[in-house]
Amino acid sequence: MTNALILGGTGWLSGRIARRMLDDGVIVTCLARGGRAAPDGASLVRGDRDDPDAYAAVEAQDWDHVIDVSSRADHVTAAVAALGTRTARWTYVSSMSVYSDEVTVGADESAPLHPAAEAGDEYEYGPQKVAAENAVHALGDRALIVRPGLIVGAGDPGDRFGYWAAAFDRAGAGDVLLPPTEGRTAQVIHVDDLAAFITATRVTGAINAIGAQHPLADVFTLFRTATGHTGGTVSADEEWLVAHGVQHWAGERSLPLWLPAEMTGFMARSNAGYRVNGGALRPLADMVADVLQDERTRGVGRERRAGLTGRQEHELLAELRRSPLR
């Protein structure tokens, strides 16, 4: 019987991977600090990856598949050193953020990467992922490097895609503040589609695991329709939003999915490799419906890691209506 070691397995994506493998009859072991429970049926081995002996309990065993999602290069490098000779297959979940070219539309896996982070560098997500990929490349044709873009679905801890379900739903008959949409696209992948690909594929090398490109305006229309929003939408231009302290993409006081106009390629990359190797993509409308149900369950007015609070949005809308420039 196949066995797998997931370095993590208790988080959002890694937990979905573990659950999928268990459902497929795989014997799953999760190595994690133990702050959260492993999925039912998986074994939990407690280990802090900051500890030099983190892998002592699992490095004497042979594994059919090791899966790592870490965003720290030192963690990935240490794991490869401890376990690389004991596994038949290794999957590393990297990120689209490894790419330095954020302009070219339709760029594939051959696009240039950021310089890899080095020991002692200030932490930057993209360069850390590049350095981690470099460690995994040492495993040769046993390794798959998956580069997802924005992952969405129920339970999403990042709150970016779900913000728009919450914003339209809480507005009811009121207005919703939108960023500029002209020339902007969105690409997302459902967490369960990504988990299914990771557990089933036998491909190796690097793969962009991301959905189709959709005009950002169409994404907002889908959320508006799904929520039954009957109010209006008010668009502000880039300069006005930036001047009023609204961030792009993510974080507090942000409008998620909104990118600077010059970042034309960031959410418009090629997913041909993913599709030709069997990667599934559910319809965008289904992802919107799934996220909306989850947001309603968790509460559209809850504190979020990304987006505007209802009060912030109301204040910005009021200011925008008073402004001669938008």
C-alpha positions in Angstrom: 0.0 0.0 0.0 1.2 3.5 -0.9 2.4 5.7 2.0 2.9 9.5 2.0 4.5 12.0 4.3 3.1 15.4 4.3 5.3 18.1 5.9 2.4 19.9 7.4 -0.9 18.3 6.7 -2.9 20.2 9.3 -3.2 23.5 7.4 -5.7 24.5 4.8 -4.2 23.2 1.5 -2.0 20.5 3.1 -5.0 19.2 5.1 -7.0 19.0 1.8 -4.2 17.0 0.3 -4.0 14.7 3.3 -7.8 14.2 3.1 -7.7 13.4 -0.6 -4.9 10.9 -0.2 -6.7 9.2 2.7 -9.9 8.9 0.6 -7.7 7.3 -2.1 -6.5 4.6 0.3 -3.0 6.1 0.9 -1.4 5.7 4.4 -0.8 9.3 5.4 1.6 10.6 8.0 1.7 14.4 8.8 4.7 16.0 10.4 3.6 19.2 12.1 4.1 21.1 15.3 0.7 19.8 16.5 -1.2 23.0 17.1 -4.0 21.7 14.9 -5.3 18.1 14.5 -4.4 16.0 11.5 -7.3 14.8 9.4 -9.1 11.7 10.7 -7.2 8.6 9.6 -3.8 10.3 9.3 -0.9 9.8 11.8 0.5 12.9 13.4 4.2 13.1 14.1 5.1 16.2 16.1 8.1 18.1 14.8 9.1 21.7 14.8 10.9 22.5 11.5 13.1 25.0 13.2 14.6 22.1 15.2 17.6 20.4 13.6 16.1 17.1 14.7 12.7 17.8 13.2 12.8 14.8 10.9 14.4 12.3 13.3 11.2 10.3 13.7 10.5 9.9 10.0 13.9 9.9 8.2 14.6 6.2 8.8 11.5 5.1 6.8 11.1 4.9 3.0 8.3 6.9 1.5 6.4 6.7 -1.7 5.6 10.4 -1.7 6.7 13.4 0.3 4.8 16.6 0.0 6.0 20.0 1.3 4.2 23.4 1.2 6.7 25.5 3.2 7.5 29.1 2.2 10.8 29.0 4.0 13.8 27.9 2.0 15.8 26.7 5.0 12.9 24.4 6.0 12.7 22.9 2.5 16.5 22.5 2.2 16.7 20.7 5.5 13.8 18.4 4.5 15.4 17.4 1.2 18.7 16.7 3.0 17.0 14.5 5.6 14.4 12.7 3.4 15.5 13.1 -0.2 17.1 9.7 -0.5 14.2 7.9 1.2 11.4 8.9 -1.1 10.3 7.8 -4.6 8.5 11.0 -5.3 8.6 14.6 -4.0 6.1 17.3 -4.5 6.8 20.9 -3.6 4.0 23.4 -3.6 5.7 26.6 -4.7 3.9 29.7 -6.1 3.4 32.0 -9.1 5.3 34.6 -7.0 8.6 33.0 -8.1 8.3 34.8 -11.5 10.1 38.1 -11.9 8.2 38.9 -15.1 4.8 40.4 -14.1 4.1 42.0 -17.5 4.0 39.3 -20.1 0.5 37.8 -20.7 0.5 34.1 -21.3 4.0 33.4 -19.9 4.6 29.7 -19.1 6.9 27.8 -16.8 10.0 29.0 -18.7 9.5 32.6 -17.6 12.4 34.2 -15.6 12.4 33.8 -11.9 13.4 36.1 -9.1 17.0 35.6 -7.7 16.9 33.0 -5.1 17.0 34.1 -1.5 20.2 33.6 0.4 20.9 33.0 4.1 20.7 36.2 6.0 18.5 38.0 3.4 15.4 39.8 4.6 12.4 37.6 4.1 10.7 37.9 0.7 8.1 35.4 -0.3 9.0 35.0 -4.0 12.8 34.7 -3.6 12.2 32.2 -0.7 10.1 30.0 -2.9 12.8 30.2 -5.6 15.5 29.1 -3.2 13.2 26.3 -2.0 12.6 25.1 -5.6 16.4 25.0 -6.1 16.7 22.6 -3.2 14.0 20.4 -4.6 15.5 20.4 -8.1 18.4 18.4 -6.7 16.0 15.4 -6.6 15.9 15.4 -10.4 13.1 13.5 -12.1 11.6 12.4 -8.8 10.4 15.9 -8.1 7.3 17.9 -9.1 7.2 21.6 -8.4 3.6 23.0 -8.5 3.2 26.7 -8.9 -0.3 27.7 -8.0 -1.6 31.2 -8.2 -4.5 32.3 -6.0 -6.1 29.3 -4.3 -9.7 29.6 -3.4 -12.5 27.6 -1.7 -14.3 27.1 1.6 -12.1 27.8 4.6 -9.6 30.0 2.7 -7.5 31.7 5.4 -6.3 34.5 3.0 -9.8 36.0 2.5 -9.0 37.6 -0.8 -11.5 35.9 -3.2 -14.0 35.6 -0.4 -13.9 39.3 0.3 -16.0 40.0 -2.8 -18.7 37.5 -1.7 -18.8 39.3 1.6 -18.8 42.8 0.1 -21.7 42.1 -2.2 -23.6 40.1 0.3 -23.4 42.6 3.1 -24.3 45.5 0.9 -27.8 44.2 0.0 -29.4 47.2 -1.7 -26.4 49.4 -1.0 -23.4 50.3 -3.2 -20.2 48.3 -3.5 -16.9 50.0 -4.0 -14.9 48.6 -7.0 -11.4 49.1 -8.2 -10.6 49.8 -11.8 -11.3 46.7 -14.0 -10.2 47.7 -17.5 -7.5 45.5 -18.7 -7.4 43.5 -15.4 -7.9 39.8 -15.2 -8.2 37.2 -12.5 -6.9 33.6 -12.3 -7.9 31.3 -9.4 -7.8 27.6 -8.7 -10.0 25.7 -6.3 -8.2 24.1 -3.4 -9.8 20.7 -4.1 -8.8 20.8 -7.8 -5.2 21.5 -6.8 -5.2 18.8 -4.1 -6.6 16.3 -6.6 -3.9 17.1 -9.1 -1.1 16.8 -6.6 -2.3 13.4 -5.3 -3.0 11.9 -8.7 -0.5 13.2 -11.3 2.7 11.4 -12.1 4.2 14.4 -14.0 7.5 15.9 -12.8 9.2 19.2 -13.4 7.5 22.6 -12.9 3.8 23.1 -13.5 1.7 26.3 -13.3 -1.4 25.1 -11.5 -3.8 27.9 -12.1 -7.2 28.5 -13.6 -8.3 30.2 -16.8 -8.0 34.0 -17.2 -11.3 35.9 -16.5 -11.9 39.6 -16.9 -12.0 41.1 -13.5 -15.3 42.8 -14.3 -16.8 39.4 -15.0 -15.7 38.0 -11.7 -17.4 40.9 -9.9 -20.6 40.3 -12.0 -20.6 36.6 -10.9 -20.4 37.6 -7.2 -23.1 40.2 -7.6 -25.4 37.7 -9.3 -24.7 34.9 -6.8 -25.4 37.2 -3.8 -28.5 38.7 -5.3 -27.1 42.1 -4.8 -29.5 44.8 -5.9 -27.6 47.9 -5.2 -25.2 49.8 -7.4 -21.4 49.6 -7.9 -19.1 52.6 -7.7 -15.7 52.4 -9.3 -12.8 54.5 -8.2 -9.7 55.1 -10.2 -6.3 53.9 -9.1 -4.8 57.3 -8.1 -7.8 58.1 -5.9 -7.7 54.7 -4.1 -4.0 54.9 -3.5 -4.3 58.4 -2.2 -7.0 57.3 0.3 -4.8 54.5 1.6 -6.4 51.5 -0.1 -3.9 48.7 -0.9 -3.7 46.5 -4.0 -4.3 42.8 -3.8 -4.3 41.8 -0.1 -4.0 42.9 3.5 -5.9 45.3 5.7 -7.7 48.1 4.0 -7.3 46.6 0.5 -9.4 45.8 -2.5 -8.4 42.2 -3.2 -7.7 40.9 -6.7 -6.9 44.5 -7.8 -3.4 44.9 -9.2 -1.5 47.9 -10.5 -2.2 48.5 -14.2 1.3 47.6 -15.2 1.1 44.1 -13.7 -0.6 42.7 -16.8 0.9 39.3 -16.6 0.5 38.5 -12.9 -2.9 37.0 -13.2 -2.7 36.1 -16.9 -0.2 33.2 -17.0 -0.4 30.0 -19.2 -1.9 26.9 -17.6 -1.4 24.7 -20.6 1.0 22.4 -18.8 -1.5 21.9 -16.0 -4.4 21.1 -18.4 -2.5 18.8 -20.7 -1.3 16.8 -17.7 -4.9 16.2 -16.5 -5.4 19.1 -14.2 -9.1 19.8 -13.7 -10.7 23.2 -13.3 -14.3 23.7 -12.1 -16.4 26.5 -13.5 -15.7 29.9 -12.0 -19.4 30.2 -11.1 -19.1 27.1 -9.0 -16.2 28.5 -7.1 -18.1 31.7 -6.5 -21.0 29.7 -5.1 -18.8 27.6 -2.9 -17.0 30.6 -1.4 -20.3 32.5 -0.9 -21.8 29.7 1.1 -18.6 29.5 3.2 -18.6 33.3 3.8 -22.2 33.2 4.9 -21.4 30.3 7.3 -18.3 32.1 8.8 -20.1 35.5 8.7 -19.7 38.2 6.1 -19.1 40.8 8.8 -16.3 39.0 10.5 -12.7 40.3 10.9 -10.8 39.5 7.8 -7.1 39.3 6.7 -7.9 41.1 3.5 -10.3 43.7 2.2 -12.2 46.7 3.6 -14.4 46.6 6.7 -18.0 47.6 6.1 -17.3 50.9 7.9 -14.2 51.6 5.8 -16.1 51.0 2.6 -19.0 53.3 3.6 -16.5 56.0 4.5 -14.7 55.7 1.2 -18.0 55.7 -0.8 -19.1 58.8 1.0 -15.8 60.5 0.3 -15.8 59.4 -3.3 -19.3 60.9 -3.8 -18.0 64.2 -2.5 -14.9 64.1 -4.7 -14.8 65.7 -8.2 -12.3 63.1 -9.3 -12.6 59.4 -9.2 
